[in-house]
Amino acid sequence: MGREIVNVSVGQAGNQIGTAFWENVLQEHGLDASGKYVGNDPQQLDRVSVYFNEASNQKYVPRSIQVDLEPGVVDIVRGGRLANLFRPDTFVHGQSGAGNNWAKGAELVDPILDVLRQQVESSDSFQGFQLLHSLGGGTGSGLGALLLSKIREEYPDRMLATFSVFPSPKVSETVVEPYNAILSTHILVENSDITCCIDNEALYQICVNDLKQKAPEYKDLNALIAKVMTGFTSTLRFPGVLNSDLRKLAVNMVPFPRLHFFTAGYAPLVASGTRAYTATNVPELTAAAFQRRSLLAAIDPMMGKYLTVSVAYRGKLSMRDIETAVYDFQSKNSAHFVPWIPNGALTTLCTVPPIGQTASATVVANTTAISEVFKRSHVQFRQLWRDELEFTEAESNLTDLCSEYDQYENAGLDDEELEYEAEEVAEEYEEDYEN
């Protein structure tokens, strides 16, 4: 019996990533697109209850909520390949999109929390929430942040993990992305327990350089995120010793409460045509997973120091080889690990291999280099931001202008003050004309 997690997908990016994640998880647990069990490995159902509720006839229903401010995105999920998978009442949407406005979406909070309560109350040993969203748009950043604070308020003793896509200056769609990212990061710092930082720039580089996709689309980026998420959550979904639930993961990975922003790396990341020529032994997987190009955030870990690291291996591998490989990596790169956490690198093995591969390694790293992501957003934010006084003066000027229009609209013909002002203005115009 696993400890249950409720997934919440918010906004267009969150729902697209969520769809890709559920497609991967279904395959790994031997379930078809409608949630029926068609597998033959008992390990697949051993801890399937972490993400699924069992219904009748061996049908499994995801413990998930799909949220957006417009119906279009959730309608695509509802009418797509996974149309028969989700419960109909777990789709919550408004009628008009956020338009990249961070402040929209408050009217949906109560309906979402009602569905959340139903999901939580149907759990036996509930451990926490997993939220998927983007920080650049309006719904994922604004409504996502508001949901985080409301969930923390209502469930203060439960774990709250997020997979957050941070905006990148090289892959930018809207001018207000820095505003949305800064406002959302402020909420993440205070309310989430674990945040896995994902960067569109790094995703594009992986797709082009490693997976040899000439023009990657969002579905390719989402498939990559989903692959890393399945590796990230494999210790939660399959039997193992280390990081078997979100709280243990946080205890092992977070030395200080505010420093809970992780980056994740994955190996092997190779094009399908060269997969047969790629070694999947432990030393190769370890070296590849720790490379800068394998990380889902555009940072250089050598520019900072690792606080803690967890490496989850999958496949028929030797635990002795795993411990030796990670120990060797830590020894060779000891200058890039903080000295005051002596056993900062942890390892675990899941014998169930990922779909389509014989073995894999997923690195989850809490590194000080993650601050590069925040610094980029801050630089962009400062480029848009001016002195607060300018905003106040502009607002005051605008309200005065509106008041003037209202004043003149309501003035009568016998208004002596208005007549006097009009005469003064006329005299000023005459003087200017004569000069």
Residue pairs with C-beta under 8 A, 6 or more apart in sequence:
1 47
1 49
1 124
1 125
2 47
2 48
2 49
2 50
2 236
2 237
3 50
3 125
3 126
3 127
3 245
4 49
4 50
4 51
4 63
4 123
4 124
4 125
4 126
4 127
5 50
5 51
5 63
5 127
5 128
5 129
5 130
5 236
5 246
6 63
6 64
6 65
6 116
6 119
6 120
6 123
6 126
6 128
6 129
6 130
7 18
7 21
7 51
7 62
7 63
7 64
7 65
7 129
7 130
7 131
7 132
8 14
8 64
8 65
8 67
8 112
8 116
8 129
8 130
8 131
8 132
8 147
9 15
9 17
9 18
9 64
9 65
9 66
9 67
9 131
9 132
9 133
10 67
10 68
10 131
10 132
10 133
10 139
10 140
10 143
10 144
10 147
11 67
11 68
11 69
11 73
11 98
11 133
11 134
11 137
11 138
11 139
11 140
11 141
11 143
11 144
12 68
12 73
12 134
12 137
12 139
12 140
13 132
13 133
13 134
13 137
13 140
13 165
14 67
14 131
14 132
14 133
14 134
14 140
14 144
15 66
15 67
15 68
15 73
15 74
15 76
15 77
15 132
16 73
16 218
16 219
16 222
17 132
17 163
17 165
17 222
17 225
17 226
17 229
18 64
18 66
18 77
18 132
19 77
19 80
19 82
19 222
20 219
20 222
20 223
20 225
20 226
21 132
21 225
21 226
21 229
21 230
22 62
22 64
22 82
22 85
23 81
23 82
23 226
24 226
24 227
24 229
24 230
24 355
25 51
25 230
25 233
25 237
26 32
26 33
26 35
26 85
27 355
28 44
28 230
28 237
28 352
28 354
28 355
29 37
29 39
29 44
29 45
29 48
29 52
29 60
29 237
30 37
30 38
30 39
30 40
30 41
30 44
30 45
31 37
31 38
31 39
31 52
31 60
32 38
33 81
33 82
33 84
33 85
34 59
34 84
34 85
35 52
35 55
35 59
35 60
35 61
35 62
35 84
35 85
36 57
36 58
36 59
36 60
37 44
37 45
37 58
37 59
37 60
39 45
41 352
43 238
43 239
43 351
43 352
44 352
46 238
46 239
47 236
47 237
47 238
47 239
48 54
48 60
48 237
50 236
50 237
51 62
51 63
51 64
51 237
52 60
52 61
52 62
52 63
53 60
53 61
53 62
53 63
53 122
54 60
54 61
55 61
61 85
61 86
61 87
62 85
62 86
63 119
63 122
63 123
64 86
64 90
65 90
65 92
65 112
65 115
65 116
65 119
66 74
66 77
66 86
66 90
66 91
66 92
67 74
67 92
67 93
67 108
67 112
67 139
67 143
67 147
68 74
68 93
68 94
68 97
68 139
69 93
69 94
69 96
69 97
69 98
69 104
69 105
69 108
69 138
69 139
69 143
70 93
70 94
70 95
70 96
70 97
71 93
71 94
71 95
72 97
73 93
74 91
74 92
74 93
77 86
77 91
78 86
78 91
89 115
89 118
90 115
90 119
92 108
92 111
92 112
92 115
93 108
94 105
94 107
94 108
97 138
97 139
98 104
98 105
98 137
98 138
98 139
98 142
98 143
99 138
100 137
100 138
100 174
100 176
100 177
100 180
101 138
101 142
102 138
102 141
102 142
102 145
102 176
102 179
102 180
102 183
102 184
103 142
104 138
104 139
104 142
104 143
105 138
105 139
105 142
105 143
105 146
106 146
108 143
109 143
109 146
109 147
109 150
112 147
113 150
113 151
113 154
116 129
116 151
120 126
120 155
126 158
127 158
127 159
127 245
127 246
127 247
128 155
128 158
128 159
128 160
128 161
128 193
128 246
128 247
129 151
129 155
129 158
129 159
129 160
129 161
130 161
130 162
130 163
131 144
131 147
131 148
131 160
131 161
131 162
131 163
131 192
132 162
132 163
133 139
133 140
133 141
133 144
133 162
133 163
133 164
133 165
134 140
134 141
134 164
134 165
134 167
135 141
135 144
135 164
135 165
135 166
135 167
135 177
135 180
135 181
135 184
135 185
136 165
136 166
136 167
136 172
136 173
136 174
136 177
136 180
136 181
137 173
137 174
137 180
138 180
140 165
141 180
141 181
141 183
141 184
142 180
142 183
142 184
144 184
145 183
145 184
145 186
145 187
145 188
146 187
148 160
148 162
148 187
148 188
148 191
148 192
149 187
149 190
149 191
151 160
151 191
152 160
152 191
159 193
159 194
159 245
159 246
159 247
159 250
160 191
160 192
160 193
160 194
161 192
161 193
161 194
161 195
161 196
161 246
162 188
162 192
162 194
162 195
162 196
163 195
163 196
163 198
163 225
163 229
164 184
164 188
164 195
164 196
164 197
164 198
165 198
165 199
165 200
165 225
166 181
166 197
166 198
166 199
166 200
166 297
166 373
166 377
167 177
167 178
167 180
167 181
167 200
167 377
167 380
168 199
168 200
168 201
168 202
168 298
168 376
169 201
169 376
169 380
170 201
170 204
171 200
171 201
171 204
175 384
176 384
177 380
178 377
178 380
178 381
178 383
178 384
179 381
179 384
181 377
181 381
182 377
182 378
182 381
185 374
185 377
188 195
188 261
189 258
192 260
193 246
193 250
193 254
193 260
194 246
194 249
194 250
194 253
194 254
194 260
194 262
195 260
195 261
195 262
196 232
196 262
196 263
196 264
196 296
196 364
197 261
197 262
197 263
197 296
197 297
197 370
197 373
198 225
198 264
198 296
198 297
199 296
199 297
199 298
199 299
199 373
200 221
201 298
202 295
202 296
202 297
202 298
203 216
203 221
203 224
203 225
203 296
204 216
204 221
205 293
205 298
206 224
206 269
206 293
206 294
206 296
207 213
207 216
207 220
207 221
207 224
208 214
208 216
209 293
210 269
210 270
210 271
210 293
210 294
211 220
211 224
211 269
211 270
211 271
212 271
212 273
213 220
224 269
224 296
225 296
227 266
227 354
228 264
228 265
228 266
228 296
228 362
230 354
231 264
231 266
231 312
231 314
231 354
231 360
231 361
231 362
232 264
232 312
232 362
232 364
234 240
234 312
234 314
234 350
234 352
234 362
235 242
235 243
235 244
235 249
235 312
235 348
235 350
236 243
236 244
236 245
236 246
236 249
238 350
238 351
238 352
239 350
240 348
240 349
240 350
241 348
242 248
242 252
242 310
242 312
242 346
242 347
242 348
243 249
243 252
243 310
243 312
243 346
243 348
249 310
249 364
250 260
252 308
252 310
252 346
253 260
253 262
253 308
253 310
253 364
253 366
254 260
254 308
254 366
255 307
255 308
255 341
255 366
259 307
259 366
260 366
261 366
261 370
261 373
262 364
262 365
262 366
262 370
263 295
263 296
263 297
263 299
263 301
263 364
263 365
263 367
263 369
263 370
264 295
264 296
264 362
264 363
264 364
264 365
265 289
265 290
265 291
265 294
265 295
265 296
265 362
265 363
265 365
266 289
266 294
266 296
266 360
266 361
266 362
266 363
267 284
267 285
267 286
267 288
267 289
267 291
267 294
267 360
267 361
268 275
268 278
268 280
268 284
268 285
268 288
268 357
268 360
269 288
269 294
270 278
275 357
278 284
280 315
280 357
280 358
280 359
280 360
281 321
282 313
282 317
282 318
282 321
282 322
282 324
282 325
283 321
283 325
285 313
285 325
285 359
285 360
285 361
286 311
286 322
286 325
286 326
286 329
286 361
287 329
288 294
288 361
289 311
289 361
289 362
289 363
290 301
290 329
290 363
292 299
292 300
292 301
292 302
294 363
295 301
295 363
295 365
297 370
297 372
297 373
298 372
298 373
299 367
299 369
299 370
299 372
299 373
300 369
300 372
301 336
301 365
301 367
301 369
302 336
302 369
303 369
303 372
304 336
304 367
304 368
304 369
304 370
304 371
304 372
305 336
305 337
305 338
305 367
305 368
305 369
306 336
306 337
306 338
306 344
306 345
306 365
306 366
306 367
307 338
307 341
307 344
307 366
307 367
307 368
308 341
308 344
308 345
308 346
308 365
308 366
309 326
309 330
309 344
309 345
309 346
309 363
309 364
309 365
309 366
310 345
310 346
310 347
310 348
310 363
310 364
310 365
311 322
311 326
311 345
311 346
311 347
311 348
311 361
311 362
311 363
311 364
312 347
312 348
312 349
312 350
312 361
312 362
312 364
313 322
313 347
313 348
313 349
313 350
313 359
313 360
313 361
314 349
314 350
314 351
314 352
314 353
314 354
314 359
314 360
314 361
314 362
315 351
315 353
315 354
315 357
315 358
315 359
315 360
316 351
316 353
316 358
316 359
317 349
317 359
319 347
319 349
322 347
322 349
323 347
326 345
326 347
327 345
329 345
330 337
330 344
330 345
337 344
337 345
338 344
353 359
353 360
354 360
408 418
411 418
